[in-house]
Amino acid sequence: MDNSISTVILSGDLPRSTLSQMSTRGAVRRLATGVYTTDTSSTPERVVRREWRTIVGRLFPDATISDRSAQSAGPVTGTLYLVYPHNDRTLILPGLTVSLRRGAAPQPGDIPLPEGLHQASLARALAENAIPSRARGGALSRRLTRDELGEWVERAARFGGDEELGRVRDEVRALAPLLGVGPKDARDLDDLLGAALGTRSLAGLPRSLRQRALGIPYDAERIERFDTLVAALRSAAPQNHPAAPLEPSRLPFYEAYFSNYIEGTEFTVEEAEGIVYEGIEPAGRPQDAHDVLATFWLVSDLEEMRQLTDTPMDFLELLQQRHARIMGARPDKRPGLFKERVNQAGATVFVDPDLVRGTLIEGFSRLDDLDSAWERSVYVKFLVAAVHPFDDGNGRLSRIMMSAELDAGGQSRTIIPTVFRDDYIGALRRLDRANDPSVLIDALRFANDWTARIDFTDIASVRAQLEATNAFTEESGTQRLQLPPWRHYNAAEDALPVNRVQRLGESGE
């Protein structure tokens, strides 16, 4: 079906007898009172999801998308919030509740949409969200909370700049009386905008705006994700695998080998052994060789790997020091220096350079909410990976920070073997794009179980153990990572039977 052609018919479009005949022979389907669709092959929910602008615009042509819906320009958790100049009303459609409240007609700055709807301008949206509202029955409040409003103001300042935000503040002042914003609420919003512009006091500000005013703004959306991960870790089952001795052990070697391999620095095991143990540099690849060697030096330094920090500034310094060590052979990647340009992987855009320090500082403060080395290792791994604070080497650094938390807590490290790369990357995406931490927790728990079961102190057999578990396999779709037998483990858990990332529909970079 051509989705560019509307399938919506209203009761006034055709004579009642014609609509009745069409309904009898199955040519139309009723969606709500007076609303029909000619698309009888799709579910009603899918039709509404595709056609809601047409339906709502034709029914309420002078309504404005505002309140909580203004921020997303559409429905929020199944509800579309509109301001309507005539009366309060609720329309129930399959999969969508349309909630109209009486308010001002479209204003000159509002954006006209097809079929008569309008999208509130930023100034109008901020002003109308400044009117307090209460959540009912555990649902979201109709309008943003003060903290949410402050975060929106902070983002507007970040992306629009001071001049644009100053213009918006002038518009808000002019619109507020017309929109029914009371004097107290108007002053509060003016204080938020003034704080973002650096002209108002910091007292009582939402944290994101206060940090911006102090010169250390952070990515509020990432912080929400960090909070989600913390809550999930605190409610997850405990994980406890006491660490085996690292001397003598091949664990640091394979940790460095796999960590570089999944980032594209690919050597055979024999070549990597030559680099690490014999000082042999493969022809034409001095920087790649140094990446492996530098990672090995760092993860085999037990004193270094047990070093944690107590303050956010020490945490930043430790990140920079470790990054400088592993990227020392690549001056073009600015070892130890935070990025100056935005970086991304596929569709994932990482934290803006101006927000790196603030996001790391704010993220670091959440570590105090976690009790075990396992919880902290998962959290700090995602913190570094999600911020991506450096031009390159962020994946390796995040796994090093994960291992350091485990080392300091006397726990087995977590290695990500080649065969597990897709599961691992998919789990990170799932949290960063869908705010779902469960897949990452499951994936890192499984990798930690696997690492703890390998006897890295048996130098003669460790490679055979890894091969038996498919660790070196590059096509993870054909073979899965297997857990080696361990008498303390349930044999039924000796394989990861379902690729949760694929089952949950995650795909693409």
SELOPA-716264 format. One record per residue (C-alpha): residue in one letter; x, y, z. Coordinates in pm, whole numbers. Layout:
! residues N
REC residuo      u      v      w
REC       A      X      Y      Z
...
END
This chain:
! residues 509
REC residuo      u      v      w
REC       M      0      0      0
REC       D    125    352    -83
REC       N    165    515    258
REC       S    189    860     98
REC       I   -186    842     20
REC       S   -416    889    318
REC       T   -654    602    391
REC       V   -864    806    635
REC       I  -1230    885    574
REC       L  -1438   1100    807
REC       S  -1814   1057    836
REC       G  -1873   1389    660
REC       D  -1670   1292    355
REC       L  -1932   1055    213
REC       P  -2306   1002    252
REC       R  -2397    787    549
REC       S  -2552    523    320
REC       T  -2233    496    117
REC       L  -2020    449    428
REC       S  -2263    187    555
REC       Q  -2246     -7    229
REC       M  -1864     12    224
REC       S  -1850   -113    582
REC       T  -2087   -401    506
REC       R  -1873   -529    221
REC       G  -1552   -480    419
REC       A  -1416   -188    216
REC       V  -1369     33    523
REC       R  -1301    -24    892
REC       R  -1419    197   1178
REC       L  -1140    340   1396
REC       A  -1352    564   1621
REC       T  -1681    747   1607
REC       G  -1691    916   1269
REC       V  -1341    795   1170
REC       Y  -1285    518    913
REC       T   -997    376    711
REC       T   -986    204    374
REC       D   -675     12    485
REC       T   -834   -309    604
REC       S   -518   -517    574
REC       S   -323   -338    849
REC       T   -410   -351   1216
REC       P   -606    -48   1345
REC       E   -311     41   1569
REC       R    -75     48   1272
REC       V   -314    267   1072
REC       V   -339    514   1359
REC       R     38    515   1409
REC       R     80    607   1042
REC       E   -217    843   1004
REC       W   -254   1018   1340
REC       R   -162   1361   1202
REC       T   -427   1335    933
REC       I   -693   1204   1171
REC       V   -630   1458   1444
REC       G   -566   1746   1206
REC       R   -895   1694   1027
REC       L  -1094   1651   1347
REC       F   -930   1942   1533
REC       P   -781   2170   1264
REC       D   -693   2456   1499
REC       A   -527   2246   1771
REC       T   -160   2282   1865
REC       I     80   2004   1967
REC       S    208   2135   2298
REC       D    252   2049   2665
REC       R    459   1728   2703
REC       S    406   1633   2337
REC       A    578   1953   2219
REC       Q    921   1816   2303
REC       S    883   1506   2083
REC       A    640   1668   1834
REC       G    410   1370   1880
REC       P    262   1113   2117
REC       V    433   1036   2446
REC       T    380    686   2588
REC       G     60    646   2390
REC       T    -88    993   2450
REC       L    -91   1298   2224
REC       Y   -128   1624   2418
REC       L   -296   1910   2233
REC       V   -400   2265   2322
REC       Y   -741   2341   2171
REC       P   -918   2680   2163
REC       H  -1269   2534   2212
REC       N  -1302   2281   2493
REC       D  -1138   1999   2686
REC       R  -1184   1665   2517
REC       T  -1042   1313   2498
REC       L  -1048   1096   2187
REC       I   -964    727   2212
REC       L   -815    572   1898
REC       P   -662    224   1865
REC       G   -324    255   2037
REC       L   -350    631   2091
REC       T   -524    865   2335
REC       V   -568   1222   2215
REC       S   -595   1458   2512
REC       L   -711   1812   2435
REC       R   -716   2092   2690
REC       R   -871   2430   2631
REC       G   -615   2698   2558
REC       A   -491   2954   2311
REC       A   -537   2919   1936
REC       P   -227   2882   1715
REC       Q     12   3175   1754
REC       P    217   3344   1479
REC       G    535   3152   1571
REC       D    370   2809   1571
REC       I    449   2578   1279
REC       P    158   2480   1051
REC       L    138   2108    977
REC       P    -61   1930    703
REC       E   -435   1893    764
REC       G   -460   2187   1005
REC       L   -255   2091   1311
REC       H     15   2321   1445
REC       Q    338   2245   1629
REC       A    407   2481   1917
REC       S    706   2709   1874
REC       L    990   2659   2121
REC       A    885   2974   2309
REC       R    523   2861   2334
REC       A    619   2506   2427
REC       L    846   2624   2708
REC       A    585   2867   2836
REC       E    300   2615   2840
REC       N    518   2353   3007
REC       A    595   2604   3282
REC       I    235   2568   3403
REC       P    251   2302   3680
REC       S     53   1981   3641
REC       R     28   1666   3849
REC       A     57   1306   3743
REC       R   -256   1101   3803
REC       G   -270    733   3879
REC       G    102    680   3827
REC       A     93    820   3471
REC       L    320   1092   3338
REC       S    213   1446   3418
REC       R     59   1634   3127
REC       R    340   1887   3129
REC       L    712   1856   3199
REC       T    845   1865   3551
REC       R   1064   2157   3647
REC       D   1378   1944   3616
REC       E   1269   1822   3271
REC       L   1194   2180   3169
REC       G   1537   2288   3292
REC       E   1703   2013   3088
REC       W   1514   2128   2778
REC       V   1629   2485   2836
REC       E   1986   2359   2874
REC       R   1967   2169   2545
REC       A   1817   2473   2372
REC       A   2109   2683   2498
REC       R   2358   2420   2388
REC       F   2229   2382   2033
REC       G   2087   2727   1964
REC       G   2343   2950   2132
REC       D   2294   3254   2354
REC       E   2159   3484   2083
REC       E   1885   3240   1982
REC       L   1797   3166   2345
REC       G   1775   3539   2417
REC       R   1527   3573   2132
REC       V   1324   3283   2271
REC       R   1317   3445   2616
REC       D   1176   3767   2466
REC       E    906   3565   2288
REC       V    823   3378   2609
REC       R    774   3706   2795
REC       A    532   3829   2526
REC       L    343   3498   2496
REC       A    308   3402   2863
REC       P      3   3622   2942
REC       L   -174   3508   2624
REC       L   -117   3141   2709
REC       G   -248   3162   3062
REC       V     90   3131   3233
REC       G     65   3281   3580
REC       P    311   3548   3696
REC       K    493   3314   3937
REC       D    537   3039   3675
REC       A    645   3296   3416
REC       R    910   3431   3654
REC       D   1036   3079   3727
REC       L   1075   3004   3356
REC       D   1245   3340   3305
REC       D   1491   3244   3580
REC       L   1568   2915   3402
REC       L   1630   3094   3073
REC       G   1836   3363   3248
REC       A   2046   3099   3423
REC       A   2118   2931   3088
REC       L   2229   3272   2959
REC       G   2444   3330   3268
REC       T   2244   3627   3397
REC       R   2059   3474   3692
REC       S   2141   3315   4026
REC       L   2221   2944   4057
REC       A   2003   2896   4365
REC       G   1731   2637   4319
REC       L   1821   2549   3961
REC       P   1781   2201   3814
REC       R   2120   2029   3825
REC       S   2179   2032   3448
REC       L   2138   2410   3432
REC       R   2345   2464   3746
REC       Q   2631   2263   3595
REC       R   2603   2462   3273
REC       A   2620   2788   3463
REC       L   2928   2661   3647
REC       G   3098   2589   3315
REC       I   3073   2207   3331
REC       P   2756   2119   3139
REC       Y   2669   1754   3083
REC       D   2462   1539   2849
REC       A   2137   1501   3044
REC       E   2004   1222   2820
REC       R   2316   1011   2881
REC       I   2289   1075   3254
REC       E   1932    941   3248
REC       R   2069    629   3077
REC       F   2336    593   3345
REC       D   2067    615   3612
REC       T   1867    344   3434
REC       L   2174    119   3431
REC       V   2244    182   3799
REC       A   1886     87   3892
REC       A   1903   -229   3682
REC       L   2238   -333   3831
REC       R   2114   -284   4185
REC       S   1819   -514   4119
REC       A   2017   -774   3919
REC       A   2140  -1102   4060
REC       P   2485  -1081   4227
REC       Q   2796  -1196   4045
REC       N   3094  -1339   4231
REC       H   3396  -1504   4069
REC       P   3709  -1458   4284
REC       A   4012  -1387   4071
REC       A   4271  -1654   3995
REC       P   4643  -1564   4026
REC       L   4771  -1354   3734
REC       E   5131  -1467   3779
REC       P   5200  -1684   3592
REC       S   4901  -1640   3360
REC       R   4820  -1578   2996
REC       L   4510  -1378   3089
REC       P   4671  -1033   3029
REC       F   4800  -1152   2690
REC       Y   4462  -1275   2569
REC       E   4285   -975   2720
REC       A   4510   -744   2515
REC       Y   4484   -968   2209
REC       F   4102   -988   2201
REC       S   4051   -624   2302
REC       N   4254   -507   2003
REC       Y   4118   -770   1765
REC       I   3758   -661   1805
REC       E   3867   -302   1734
REC       G   4018   -407   1401
REC       T   4382   -450   1505
REC       E   4399   -807   1381
REC       F   4696  -1038   1427
REC       T   4721  -1413   1449
REC       V   4789  -1545   1797
REC       E   5142  -1637   1685
REC       E   5207  -1284   1557
REC       A   5074  -1132   1879
REC       E   5291  -1366   2088
REC       G   5592  -1257   1886
REC       I   5508   -891   1950
REC       V   5455   -934   2324
REC       Y   5708  -1198   2423
REC       E   5983  -1169   2162
REC       G   5972   -805   2053
REC       I   5907   -900   1690
REC       E   5738   -622   1494
REC       P   5538   -741   1190
REC       A   5656   -568    873
REC       G   5471   -247    792
REC       R   5256   -245   1107
REC       P   5452    -71   1384
REC       Q   5154    124   1522
REC       D   4927   -182   1529
REC       A   5199   -377   1706
REC       H   5237   -100   1962
REC       D   4861   -100   2026
REC       V   4874   -466   2127
REC       L   5197   -427   2324
REC       A   5086   -112   2507
REC       T   4753   -270   2602
REC       F   4939   -578   2728
REC       W   5181   -370   2934
REC       L   4892   -188   3099
REC       V   4666   -486   3176
REC       S   4962   -691   3305
REC       D   5064   -412   3546
REC       L   4888   -537   3860
REC       E   4962   -227   4064
REC       E   4819     -6   3790
REC       M   4513   -225   3737
REC       R   4419   -215   4105
REC       Q   4426    163   4111
REC       L   4090    334   4156
REC       T   4003    697   4222
REC       D   3797    873   4487
REC       T   3721   1202   4315
REC       P   3584   1288   3970
REC       M   3889   1496   3879
REC       D   4120   1205   3966
REC       F   3896    982   3751
REC       L   3940   1216   3453
REC       E   4315   1221   3506
REC       L   4330    841   3528
REC       L   4137    807   3203
REC       Q   4378   1045   3031
REC       Q   4685    867   3168
REC       R   4568    523   3059
REC       H   4460    649   2719
REC       A   4801    809   2669
REC       R   4967    474   2745
REC       I   4764    262   2506
REC       M   4761    518   2221
REC       G   5118    640   2261
REC       A   5224    529   1912
REC       R   4946    724   1742
REC       P   5013   1097   1787
REC       D   4744   1176   1530
REC       K   4488   1038   1779
REC       R   4598   1288   2043
REC       P   4687   1042   2322
REC       G   4554   1149   2662
REC       L   4362   1451   2525
REC       F   3985   1467   2524
REC       K   3825   1494   2181
REC       E   3759   1826   2013
REC       R   3523   1695   1744
REC       V   3207   1487   1763
REC       N   3264   1115   1703
REC       Q   3012    847   1616
REC       A   2976    481   1523
REC       G   2709    421   1263
REC       A   2388    582   1385
REC       T   2519    634   1740
REC       V   2647    988   1801
REC       F   2852   1010   2118
REC       V   2867   1290   2372
REC       D   2947   1636   2238
REC       P   3307   1746   2309
REC       D   3188   2041   2519
REC       L   2997   1800   2744
REC       V   3264   1532   2789
REC       R   3408   1652   3120
REC       G   3073   1733   3274
REC       T   2916   1403   3167
REC       L   3211   1202   3301
REC       I   3203   1396   3630
REC       E   2828   1356   3670
REC       G   2847    992   3562
REC       F   3131    918   3805
REC       S   2914   1036   4096
REC       R   2682    736   4034
REC       L   2957    486   4123
REC       D   2885    546   4491
REC       D   2540    396   4441
REC       L   2686     57   4344
REC       D   2809   -194   4600
REC       S   3004   -469   4426
REC       A   3303   -476   4195
REC       W   3088   -653   3935
REC       E   2824   -377   3935
REC       R   3087   -105   3918
REC       S   3272   -278   3636
REC       V   2963   -293   3413
REC       Y   2873     65   3494
REC       V   3217    219   3436
REC       K   3256     20   3115
REC       F   2935    172   2978
REC       L   3016    518   3115
REC       V   3338    540   2913
REC       A   3192    371   2605
REC       A   2882    595   2599
REC       V   3079    919   2641
REC       H   3357    814   2399
REC       P   3580   1091   2538
REC       F   3878   1044   2303
REC       D   3931   1047   1928
REC       D   4011    674   1924
REC       G   4083    389   2162
REC       N   3763    433   2363
REC       G   3657     68   2340
REC       R   3990    -61   2466
REC       L   3997    198   2742
REC       S   3643    113   2856
REC       R   3734   -255   2887
REC       I   4052   -169   3077
REC       M   3849     40   3321
REC       M   3607   -252   3359
REC       S   3892   -490   3440
REC       A   4042   -245   3688
REC       E   3719   -234   3891
REC       L   3715   -614   3900
REC       D   4085   -638   3989
REC       A   4046   -391   4274
REC       G   3759   -599   4411
REC       G   3946   -930   4386
REC       Q   3716  -1054   4109
REC       S   3785  -1231   3780
REC       R   3823   -997   3486
REC       T   3583   -992   3191
REC       I   3729  -1061   2846
REC       I   3529  -1015   2525
REC       P   3648  -1283   2278
REC       T   3616  -1239   1903
REC       V   3312  -1467   1870
REC       F   3122  -1258   2127
REC       R   3183   -923   1960
REC       D   2841   -892   1795
REC       D   2659   -979   2117
REC       Y   2868   -727   2308
REC       I   2831   -442   2058
REC       G   2461   -512   2017
REC       A   2411   -499   2393
REC       L   2581   -159   2413
REC       R   2360    -29   2131
REC       R   2051   -166   2301
REC       L   2119     44   2608
REC       D   2238    354   2423
REC       R   1952    357   2172
REC       A   1660    186   2345
REC       N   1746    256   2712
REC       D   1735   -118   2785
REC       P   2020   -228   3016
REC       S   1914   -591   3054
REC       V   2095   -718   2743
REC       L   2426   -555   2842
REC       I   2405   -696   3194
REC       D   2331  -1044   3058
REC       A   2609  -1023   2797
REC       L   2879   -905   3039
REC       R   2767  -1156   3300
REC       F   2808  -1436   3045
REC       A   3149  -1306   2935
REC       N   3256  -1285   3299
REC       D   3139  -1643   3359
REC       W   3335  -1756   3055
REC       T   3653  -1573   3158
REC       A   3638  -1715   3511
REC       R   3611  -2071   3379
REC       I   3918  -2055   3155
REC       D   4236  -2167   3331
REC       F   4476  -1902   3204
REC       T   4749  -2028   3441
REC       D   4777  -2350   3236
REC       I   5010  -2205   2974
REC       A   5030  -2529   2778
REC       S   4655  -2578   2731
REC       V   4500  -2232   2749
REC       R   4484  -2184   2373
REC       A   4317  -2521   2328
REC       Q   4063  -2422   2595
REC       L   3984  -2103   2405
REC       E   3952  -2284   2073
REC       A   3716  -2540   2228
REC       T   3480  -2257   2331
REC       N   3486  -2097   1979
REC       A   3657  -1788   2119
REC       F   3851  -1711   1799
REC       T   3557  -1758   1560
REC       E   3485  -1445   1360
REC       E   3140  -1539   1229
REC       S   2944  -1539   1553
REC       G   2621  -1616   1368
REC       T   2738  -1968   1288
REC       Q   2897  -2058   1622
REC       R   2826  -1936   1973
REC       L   3061  -1878   2262
REC       Q   3056  -2188   2482
REC       L   3115  -2205   2855
REC       P   3377  -2468   2942
REC       P   3274  -2724   3207
REC       W   3298  -2609   3565
REC       R   3187  -2828   3851
REC       H   3036  -2533   4038
REC       Y   2816  -2448   3743
REC       N   2492  -2597   3614
REC       A   2567  -2793   3298
REC       A   2245  -2662   3145
REC       E   2409  -2318   3139
REC       D   2709  -2429   2935
REC       A   2601  -2239   2624
REC       L   2426  -1913   2552
REC       P   2123  -2064   2378
REC       V   1961  -1750   2244
REC       N   2117  -1442   2094
REC       R   1915  -1192   2298
REC       V   2034   -903   2086
REC       Q   1892  -1063   1770
REC       R   1578  -1182   1950
REC       L   1503   -829   2064
REC       G   1532   -700   1709
REC       E   1856   -505   1733
REC       S   2037   -473   1404
REC       G   2278   -250   1218
REC       E   2562    -30   1335
END
